[in-house]
Amino acid sequence: MLNIKLGEKMDLEGYIRRCLRKKIPENKIIEDGFKRILEIKEDIDEEFAKKFIKAILEEVKTTEKFKEIKDENLKNLLKYPESKVTMGKMGVGSRGEGDFFVHREIARIVKSTNVKAYVSTEEQDDAGIVKVDNAKYIVAAIDGTHSRLSDFPFLGGFHVTRAALRDVYVMGAEAVALISDIHLADDGDVGKIFDFTAGICAVSEAVNVPLIGGSTLRVGGDMVIGERLVSAVGAIGVIKEGKPTARRNAEVGDIILMTEGSGGGTITTTALYYGWFDVIYETLNVDFIKSCQNLIRSGLIKNIHAMTDVTNGGLRGDAYEISKTAKVSLVFDKEKVYKTINPKVLEMLEALDIDPLGVSTDSLMIICPEEYANEIKKVTGAIEVGYVEEGNESYLIEDNKRIPLKPMFRESAYTPVKKVVGEKPPENLEEMKEKVRKACDEAIKKKDFVVELLNKKNKYLKF
């Protein structure tokens, strides 16, 4: 028997596929499946639940027949390259070593195309950039809503919107539009959609960037039962003058400034799940965005080499990625860095034994030549926290000691559940990486096959 765990969401299609792989009898699949449906869905009877699960079983059995197709190319299109490594074990989305590795593999697929961006996913930057008409740059970013804010949709919408806007502004662009994507599971209350959208619009109105469109769908259509909200917000910006402040532009001799950070979705989640509810108020601000707007509108942006938000696995993660991308060493004064963390947020993190350097604080990091630092400080409130030197690693200065600043396998465990999961990598990490690499290689081969197929079909459609 395949265990069916109680909870708020279940992918019925995925459940049945797993059952069939394990050779579980169909009558057992139907018996267990319809009971689960009755647990979650309201106002339905056993007869409907049994018909529903039987219909899904028939659909899945039909699609599984693709494995009998003789055309190997078509069969290959219908299956994905199995790495045998799960998202959870690899730490994807946990903003640590495993997550960074998978994102670099995703970038390999993008790099394999003949379509090039000015700043692409390969550089692991906050946003992507394309050049338009040899003059302007279009900047775009998309952020997924923090998964633990599914039951607090206003906060989810608010913080994911700030995140998308931050990613655009740190590239030196002025944001011009927002778009949203909302997926609510079949049994979710429609009010969640309104609450999420209101959270987006609170930020939109505060910084005068309109929400211009989006998509609203169910998670998995009829196949996923429960109340889970899965969503994302994208932001689009324009650079009218100057060049992007991408991470790769950091130079030896630059100094590092940081503004105060009060956290966003991550800190809000910590506050919620540890009961530090008052800290949520500290996160409700648009200070980061206002600082970037001041830099752009004052013209000071042209004097900045690189900017980022301290989010991806905290300072540990962002410093690591900048060092690798720009091929320089970033050196930070620990005492000064701690001064950039909102006092109430820092109090909570220290009380809960959460590493402030390994969690998203949402500070604005500015890397610039020393001669422009004072002017930049005046319009952003930033303080000097470090400098850039030759090398390719990051360091923390504490008690006159130079300590390597590296990301954990996962970001700092900032909820009770994450503390149970832990931050250490699995013992077979290198073996897992190799399996993931092979899966990525297979995906690239499939992409190349389809591109070749499309080119053949379109050989008479040249303009």
C-alpha positions as CSV (number, residue, x, y, z in Angstrom):
1,M,0.0,0.0,0.0
2,L,1.2,3.5,-0.8
3,N,0.9,5.7,2.2
4,I,-1.5,8.6,1.8
5,K,-0.6,11.5,4.1
6,L,-3.2,13.7,5.6
7,G,-2.9,17.3,4.8
8,E,-4.4,20.2,2.9
9,K,-3.4,19.3,-0.7
10,M,-3.1,16.2,-2.8
11,D,-2.1,15.7,-6.5
12,L,-4.5,12.9,-7.5
13,E,-2.8,12.4,-10.9
14,G,0.6,12.1,-9.3
15,Y,-0.7,9.8,-6.6
16,I,-2.2,7.4,-9.2
17,R,1.0,7.4,-11.3
18,R,3.0,6.5,-8.2
19,C,0.5,3.7,-7.3
20,L,0.8,2.2,-10.8
21,R,4.6,2.3,-10.7
22,K,4.4,0.4,-7.4
23,K,2.0,-2.2,-9.0
24,I,-0.8,-1.4,-6.5
25,P,-4.1,-3.0,-7.5
26,E,-6.6,-0.7,-9.1
27,N,-9.3,-1.5,-6.6
28,K,-6.9,-0.4,-3.8
29,I,-6.1,2.8,-5.6
30,I,-9.8,3.6,-5.9
31,E,-10.5,2.7,-2.3
32,D,-7.8,4.9,-0.9
33,G,-8.1,7.7,-3.4
34,F,-11.9,8.3,-2.9
35,K,-11.4,8.3,0.9
36,R,-8.8,11.1,0.5
37,I,-11.2,13.1,-1.7
38,L,-13.9,12.8,1.0
39,E,-11.4,14.0,3.6
40,I,-10.8,17.2,1.8
41,K,-13.8,18.1,-0.4
42,E,-17.0,19.3,1.1
43,D,-20.6,18.7,0.0
44,I,-19.9,15.6,-2.1
45,D,-20.9,12.0,-1.5
46,E,-19.1,8.6,-1.9
47,E,-20.7,7.9,-5.3
48,F,-19.3,11.1,-6.8
49,A,-15.9,10.6,-5.2
50,K,-15.6,7.0,-6.6
51,K,-16.6,8.2,-10.1
52,F,-14.1,11.0,-9.9
53,I,-11.1,8.8,-8.9
54,K,-12.1,6.2,-11.5
55,A,-12.1,8.8,-14.2
56,I,-8.7,10.1,-13.2
57,L,-7.4,6.5,-13.1
58,E,-8.6,5.9,-16.7
59,E,-7.0,9.1,-17.9
60,V,-3.7,8.2,-16.3
61,K,-3.8,4.6,-17.7
62,T,-4.4,6.0,-21.2
63,T,-1.5,8.5,-21.1
64,E,0.8,5.8,-19.7
65,K,0.3,4.0,-23.1
66,F,2.7,6.5,-24.6
67,K,5.5,4.1,-23.4
68,E,4.3,1.7,-26.1
69,I,4.8,4.2,-29.0
70,K,7.3,2.9,-31.6
71,D,8.4,6.4,-32.7
72,E,11.3,6.9,-30.3
73,N,11.5,10.6,-30.9
74,L,7.8,11.1,-30.1
75,K,8.2,8.8,-27.0
76,N,11.1,10.9,-25.9
77,L,9.1,14.1,-26.1
78,L,6.5,12.7,-23.8
79,K,8.9,11.7,-21.0
80,Y,11.2,13.8,-18.9
81,P,14.8,13.0,-18.1
82,E,14.6,11.4,-14.6
83,S,17.5,12.4,-12.3
84,K,16.1,10.3,-9.4
85,V,16.9,13.3,-7.2
86,T,14.0,15.1,-5.6
87,M,13.6,18.9,-5.1
88,G,13.7,18.5,-1.3
89,K,16.9,16.4,-1.2
90,M,18.7,18.7,-3.6
91,G,17.6,21.8,-1.6
92,V,16.0,23.5,-4.6
93,G,14.3,26.7,-3.5
94,S,16.2,26.7,-0.2
95,R,18.8,29.2,-1.4
96,G,21.9,27.3,-0.6
97,E,24.6,25.3,-2.4
98,G,22.2,22.8,-3.9
99,D,19.8,25.5,-5.1
100,F,22.6,27.5,-6.7
101,F,23.8,24.3,-8.5
102,V,20.4,23.6,-10.0
103,H,20.0,27.2,-11.2
104,R,23.4,27.0,-12.9
105,E,22.2,23.9,-14.7
106,I,19.0,25.7,-15.8
107,A,21.3,28.5,-17.1
108,R,23.1,25.8,-19.1
109,I,19.9,25.1,-21.1
110,V,19.4,28.8,-21.7
111,K,23.1,29.2,-22.7
112,S,22.7,26.4,-25.3
113,T,20.3,28.5,-27.4
114,N,21.3,31.0,-30.1
115,V,19.2,33.7,-28.5
116,K,21.4,35.9,-26.3
117,A,20.5,38.4,-23.6
118,Y,22.7,41.3,-22.4
119,V,22.5,39.8,-18.9
120,S,21.2,36.2,-18.8
121,T,20.4,33.6,-16.3
122,E,24.0,32.3,-16.7
123,E,25.2,35.2,-14.5
124,Q,22.8,34.3,-11.7
125,D,21.9,38.0,-11.4
126,D,18.7,39.5,-9.9
127,A,17.1,40.1,-13.2
128,G,17.6,39.5,-16.9
129,I,18.3,42.3,-19.4
130,V,17.9,42.7,-23.2
131,K,19.1,45.6,-25.2
132,V,16.6,47.5,-27.4
133,D,17.4,49.7,-30.4
134,N,21.0,50.0,-29.4
135,A,20.0,52.5,-26.7
136,K,17.6,51.3,-24.1
137,Y,17.7,48.2,-21.9
138,I,14.6,46.3,-20.9
139,V,14.9,44.6,-17.5
140,A,12.6,41.8,-16.4
141,A,12.3,39.7,-13.3
142,I,9.8,37.2,-11.8
143,D,9.6,36.0,-8.2
144,G,7.6,33.2,-6.7
145,T,5.5,33.8,-3.6
146,H,6.9,32.4,-0.4
147,S,5.3,28.9,0.0
148,R,4.6,29.3,3.7
149,L,2.5,32.4,3.0
150,S,-0.2,30.5,1.1
151,D,-2.6,30.9,4.0
152,F,-1.6,34.6,4.4
153,P,-2.2,35.8,0.8
154,F,-2.1,39.6,1.4
155,L,1.4,39.3,2.9
156,G,2.4,36.9,0.2
157,G,1.3,39.3,-2.5
158,F,2.9,42.3,-0.8
159,H,6.3,40.6,-0.3
160,V,6.6,38.9,-3.7
161,T,5.8,42.2,-5.4
162,R,8.5,44.0,-3.5
163,A,10.9,41.1,-4.4
164,A,10.2,41.4,-8.1
165,L,10.6,45.2,-8.0
166,R,13.8,45.0,-6.1
167,D,15.3,42.6,-8.7
168,V,14.5,45.2,-11.4
169,Y,15.7,48.2,-9.5
170,V,19.0,46.7,-8.5
171,M,19.9,46.5,-12.2
172,G,19.6,50.3,-12.4
173,A,16.2,50.2,-14.1
174,E,13.1,52.2,-13.3
175,A,10.2,49.8,-13.0
176,V,7.3,50.5,-15.3
177,A,4.9,47.6,-14.9
178,L,3.9,44.5,-12.8
179,I,2.2,41.3,-13.9
180,S,0.9,38.5,-11.7
181,D,0.3,34.7,-11.9
182,I,-2.1,33.1,-9.4
183,H,-2.9,29.4,-9.1
184,L,-5.3,28.4,-6.4
185,A,-6.1,24.7,-5.7
186,D,-9.6,23.5,-6.5
187,D,-10.9,23.8,-2.9
188,G,-9.3,27.2,-2.2
189,D,-11.5,30.1,-1.2
190,V,-11.8,32.7,-4.0
191,G,-11.2,35.4,-1.4
192,K,-7.5,34.3,-1.4
193,I,-7.2,35.6,-5.0
194,F,-8.6,39.0,-3.9
195,D,-6.4,39.2,-0.9
196,F,-3.2,38.3,-2.8
197,T,-4.1,40.9,-5.5
198,A,-4.7,43.5,-2.8
199,G,-1.2,42.8,-1.4
200,I,0.3,43.4,-4.9
201,C,-1.7,46.6,-5.4
202,A,-0.6,48.0,-2.0
203,V,3.0,48.0,-3.2
204,S,1.9,49.1,-6.7
205,E,0.2,52.2,-5.4
206,A,2.9,53.1,-2.9
207,V,5.7,53.2,-5.5
208,N,3.5,54.2,-8.5
209,V,4.1,51.1,-10.7
210,P,0.9,49.7,-12.2
211,L,-0.3,46.1,-12.3
212,I,-1.1,45.7,-15.9
213,G,-2.1,42.0,-16.4
214,G,-1.7,38.4,-15.4
215,S,-3.2,34.9,-15.2
216,T,-5.5,33.3,-12.7
217,L,-5.9,29.5,-12.8
218,R,-6.4,26.5,-10.6
219,V,-3.4,24.4,-9.4
220,G,-3.5,21.3,-11.6
221,G,-7.1,21.9,-12.6
222,D,-9.4,19.1,-11.3
223,M,-6.4,17.0,-10.4
224,V,-5.1,18.8,-7.3
225,I,-7.5,19.0,-4.3
226,G,-6.9,21.3,-1.4
227,E,-6.5,25.0,-0.6
228,R,-2.8,25.7,-1.6
229,L,-2.1,29.0,-3.3
230,V,0.9,29.0,-5.7
231,S,1.7,32.4,-7.3
232,A,4.3,34.7,-8.7
233,V,4.7,38.4,-9.6
234,G,6.8,39.7,-12.4
235,A,8.2,43.2,-12.9
236,I,9.4,45.0,-16.0
237,G,11.8,48.0,-16.0
238,V,13.6,50.3,-18.4
239,I,17.1,51.8,-18.3
240,K,17.0,55.0,-20.3
241,E,20.5,56.2,-19.7
242,G,23.8,54.5,-18.6
243,K,24.4,50.8,-18.2
244,P,23.0,48.1,-15.9
245,T,24.4,47.7,-12.4
246,A,24.9,44.0,-12.8
247,R,27.0,41.9,-10.4
248,R,29.7,41.3,-13.0
249,N,30.6,45.0,-12.9
250,A,32.1,44.9,-9.3
251,E,35.7,46.1,-9.4
252,V,38.8,45.7,-7.2
253,G,39.1,48.9,-5.1
254,D,35.3,49.5,-4.8
255,I,33.7,49.9,-1.4
256,I,30.5,48.1,-0.3
257,L,27.5,50.0,1.1
258,M,24.4,48.5,2.6
259,T,21.0,50.0,3.7
260,E,19.0,48.8,6.6
261,G,17.0,45.7,5.9
262,S,13.8,44.7,7.6
263,G,13.3,41.4,5.7
264,G,10.5,40.4,3.4
265,G,8.7,37.1,2.9
266,T,11.3,35.1,4.8
267,I,11.4,37.2,7.9
268,T,7.6,37.5,7.8
269,T,7.4,33.7,7.7
270,T,9.8,33.4,10.7
271,A,7.7,35.9,12.6
272,L,4.5,34.0,11.8
273,Y,5.7,30.5,12.6
274,Y,7.5,31.4,15.8
275,G,4.8,33.8,17.1
276,W,6.8,37.1,16.8
277,F,3.9,38.7,15.2
278,D,4.9,42.4,15.9
279,V,7.9,41.9,13.6
280,I,5.6,41.7,10.6
281,Y,5.0,45.4,10.9
282,E,8.8,46.0,10.4
283,T,8.6,44.2,7.0
284,L,5.8,46.4,5.7
285,N,7.8,49.1,3.9
286,V,9.0,50.1,0.5
287,D,12.2,51.7,1.7
288,F,14.4,49.6,-0.6
289,I,12.5,50.7,-3.7
290,K,12.5,54.3,-2.7
291,S,16.3,54.3,-2.2
292,C,16.7,52.9,-5.7
293,Q,14.3,55.4,-7.2
294,N,16.3,58.2,-5.5
295,L,19.6,56.8,-7.0
296,I,18.1,56.7,-10.5
297,R,16.3,60.1,-10.4
298,S,19.3,61.9,-8.8
299,G,21.6,60.6,-11.5
300,L,23.9,58.9,-9.0
301,I,23.1,55.5,-10.5
302,K,25.7,56.1,-13.2
303,N,28.4,56.1,-10.5
304,I,27.5,52.7,-9.2
305,H,29.2,49.6,-10.5
306,A,26.9,46.9,-9.1
307,M,23.8,46.5,-6.8
308,T,21.9,43.6,-5.3
309,D,19.4,42.8,-2.7
310,V,20.6,40.6,0.2
311,T,18.1,37.8,-0.3
312,N,19.5,34.7,-1.9
313,G,20.6,32.7,1.1
314,G,21.4,35.9,2.9
315,L,24.7,37.7,2.7
316,R,26.4,34.3,2.5
317,G,24.7,33.4,-0.7
318,D,24.8,36.8,-2.4
319,A,28.4,37.5,-1.6
320,Y,29.3,34.0,-2.9
321,E,27.5,34.5,-6.2
322,I,28.9,38.0,-6.8
323,S,32.5,36.8,-6.1
324,K,32.0,34.0,-8.6
325,T,30.4,36.2,-11.3
326,A,32.7,39.2,-11.0
327,K,35.8,37.2,-10.1
328,V,36.6,39.4,-7.2
329,S,36.7,39.0,-3.4
330,L,34.2,40.8,-1.2
331,V,35.3,41.5,2.4
332,F,32.8,42.5,5.0
333,D,33.1,43.9,8.6
334,K,30.7,41.7,10.6
335,E,29.9,44.4,13.2
336,K,28.9,46.9,10.5
337,V,26.9,44.4,8.6
338,Y,24.8,43.6,11.8
339,K,24.1,47.4,12.0
340,T,22.2,47.1,8.7
341,I,19.7,44.7,10.1
342,N,16.5,46.2,11.6
343,P,17.0,46.0,15.4
344,K,13.7,44.1,16.0
345,V,14.4,41.7,13.2
346,L,17.9,41.1,14.6
347,E,16.6,40.6,18.1
348,M,14.2,37.9,16.8
349,L,16.9,36.1,14.7
350,E,19.4,36.0,17.6
351,A,16.7,34.9,20.1
352,L,15.8,32.0,17.8
353,D,19.4,31.1,17.0
354,I,19.0,31.9,13.3
355,D,22.2,33.0,11.5
356,P,21.5,36.6,10.4
357,L,24.1,36.2,7.6
358,G,22.4,33.2,6.1
359,V,18.9,34.5,5.8
360,S,17.2,37.2,3.6
361,T,17.4,40.6,5.3
362,D,16.4,42.6,2.1
363,S,19.2,45.2,2.5
364,L,20.3,47.0,-0.6
365,M,23.9,46.3,-1.3
366,I,25.7,48.9,-3.4
367,I,29.2,48.4,-4.8
368,C,30.8,51.7,-6.0
369,P,34.0,53.7,-6.2
370,E,34.9,55.4,-2.9
371,E,34.7,58.9,-4.3
372,Y,30.9,58.6,-4.8
373,A,30.1,57.0,-1.5
374,N,29.1,60.0,0.5
375,E,26.6,61.3,-2.0
376,I,25.1,57.8,-2.3
377,K,24.8,57.5,1.5
378,K,22.9,60.8,1.6
379,V,20.1,59.6,-0.7
380,T,19.9,56.0,0.6
381,G,20.9,56.0,4.3
382,A,23.4,53.3,3.5
383,I,26.5,52.7,5.6
384,E,29.9,51.4,4.5
385,V,30.4,47.7,5.4
386,G,33.3,46.4,3.3
387,Y,35.4,46.6,0.2
388,V,36.3,44.7,-2.9
389,E,39.8,43.2,-3.5
390,E,41.4,40.7,-5.8
391,G,40.4,37.0,-5.5
392,N,37.2,35.0,-6.0
393,E,36.0,34.3,-2.5
394,S,34.2,36.3,0.2
395,Y,35.3,37.0,3.7
396,L,34.0,38.3,7.0
397,I,36.2,40.3,9.4
398,E,35.5,39.5,13.0
399,D,37.8,40.3,16.0
400,N,40.5,41.1,13.4
401,K,40.2,37.6,12.0
402,R,39.5,36.9,8.3
403,I,36.8,34.2,8.1
404,P,35.6,32.7,4.8
405,L,32.0,33.7,4.1
406,K,30.3,30.7,2.4
407,P,26.7,29.6,1.9
408,M,25.3,26.6,3.7
409,F,23.7,23.8,1.7
410,R,20.4,25.5,2.6
411,E,19.8,29.0,3.9
412,S,19.6,29.4,7.7
413,A,16.7,27.3,9.1
414,Y,14.2,30.0,9.9
415,T,11.1,28.0,10.9
416,P,10.6,25.1,13.2
417,V,10.2,22.7,10.3
418,K,13.3,24.0,8.6
419,K,15.3,23.4,11.8
420,V,14.2,19.7,11.7
421,V,15.2,19.4,8.0
422,G,18.6,21.1,8.8
423,E,21.2,22.9,6.8
424,K,23.8,20.2,6.1
425,P,24.2,18.7,2.6
426,P,23.5,15.0,2.1
427,E,26.5,12.7,2.1
428,N,26.0,11.7,-1.6
429,L,25.7,15.3,-2.8
430,E,28.3,14.9,-5.6
431,E,26.6,11.8,-6.8
432,M,23.3,13.7,-6.9
433,K,24.9,16.6,-8.8
434,E,26.1,14.2,-11.5
435,K,22.6,12.7,-11.9
436,V,21.1,16.2,-12.2
437,R,23.8,17.2,-14.8
438,K,22.8,14.2,-16.9
439,A,19.1,15.1,-16.7
440,C,20.0,18.6,-17.8
441,D,22.0,17.2,-20.7
442,E,19.0,15.2,-21.8
443,A,16.8,18.2,-21.7
444,I,19.2,20.2,-23.9
445,K,19.2,17.3,-26.4
446,K,15.4,17.3,-26.5
447,K,15.4,21.1,-27.0
448,D,17.9,20.8,-29.9
449,F,15.8,18.1,-31.5
450,V,12.6,20.2,-31.4
451,V,14.4,23.4,-32.7
452,E,15.7,21.4,-35.7
453,L,12.2,20.1,-36.3
454,L,10.8,23.6,-36.2
455,N,13.4,24.9,-38.6
456,K,12.6,22.2,-41.1
457,K,8.8,23.0,-40.8
458,N,9.4,26.7,-41.3
459,K,11.9,26.6,-44.2
460,Y,9.4,28.2,-46.5
461,L,8.3,30.9,-44.0
462,K,11.3,33.3,-44.3
463,F,10.6,37.0,-44.1
